Amino acid sequence: MPGGINLPHDILMEILCRLAVKDLLRLRCVSKSCGDLIDSPDFAKLHLSHALTTNSHRFLLLQRIFEPYSLDLDSLEHAQIKRTDLNSFTDLQVKFPIIGSCNGLIALETHNGDIVISNPITRKIRKVPRYSSLPASTEDEDVLVNYGFGYDPVSDDYKLVMLIRLLRHNGINKNQVDSIVSSTKIYSFKVGCWRSCFHEIPCNLFMRDNAILVNNALHWLIFYPKSSVVGFDLTSERHRDIQLPLLDKYTYDLMGIVELGDCLCMIGKKFYDWSGDSVNCDIWVMKEYGLRESWTKLFSLIFDARMVLLRPLAYSKCGQKVLFWIDNDMDRNRLVWYDLKGKSTENIEISIPDYKGIFVGSLVSPTAAGTNYGPKRKQA
């Protein structure tokens, strides 16, 4: 037994998989055998699977001025706030928003244009080689790039997806686009190089942000020529249209998508009155992935229009509350619990800077990602 611990191996593994990553890193020093167990891919998978199944070891990624740090999400439920500075991000000079997070790994772009994959808790980093054939914007052409990052459980491979669109302008009117040339590139962590995607995503559509990861697929909200969602399956490497909720009475003035409880979530905002001072915000979740009829309105809120951004982040461990981040244009940002049963809100009394993402604490190594470091699959 590691370190002379006199316990059956299965019981020891069950105990260790419940510990936080920082505690496990300290335990590595107890003995060589203990370190070998904690460093093994099998234990990393077991620890990750337990965290994902129990909604444990979740962290908010925040930034105050130029100082990124993490906030233990579990601690918010017990009013014992645990904050950890992320000095490795500061040293890397990363810029936000993040490209994406998956299984404890965060994909980020640095200020000099590099892409890095980081485990913020173990501080291990992998640098992704630049795609050498990326064209540059010119007076007559604009190059738009969107990213996505996720895990393919079938090939046991982490993939970084880059959507490239080359917009060619009208020679007279620079605001008019004459044509769009699009391409999709995939970086495989197993292979260690970029390649072209055989089935292209329809990149002639316009999207603002990087992808949202749900159900082992990447999702972008399309806002032109019509509002919709395009999904990209990381296993088949094919795109599919994801239909938005069927609305009876009106369309939304503003929309956004996020991941909430492993489901695709849509935020729809509609100005409540002609003055524009109040906004009605509907929160929808797709309970059965890919099925339009499964879109369910979780709840609605009416709030001051000066709250420029309202974003659901996660369910509480009991599943009865939803944590929101509110960007208030007139006041400090806030974290708020919404009670689904009581239909009431509860402010968390801490000063919150800019929200940048959410991730799970894991032992997955970015340098070994794609080599049997995915979550452990349940036996059939």
Secondary structure, DSSP 8 states (H G I E B T S, - for coil): -GGG--S-HHHHHHHHTTS-HHHHHHHTTT-HHHHHHHHSHHHHHHHHHHHHHHT-SEEEEEEETTEEEEEEHHHHTTT---EEE-HHHHHHTEEEEEEEEETTEEEEEETTS-EEEEETTTTEEEEE---TT-----SSEEEEEEEEEEEETTTTEEEEEEEEEEEEE-SS-TTSEEEEEEEEEEEETTTTEEEE-SS---TTSEE-S--EEETTEEEEEEEESS-EEEEEETTT--EEEE-----SS---SEEEEEEETTEEEEEEEEE-STTS-EEEEEEEEESSTT-GGGEEEEEEEEEETTEEEEEEEEE-TTSSEEEEEEEETTS-EEEEEEETTTTEEEEEEEEE-EEEEEEE-----TTTTTSS-S------
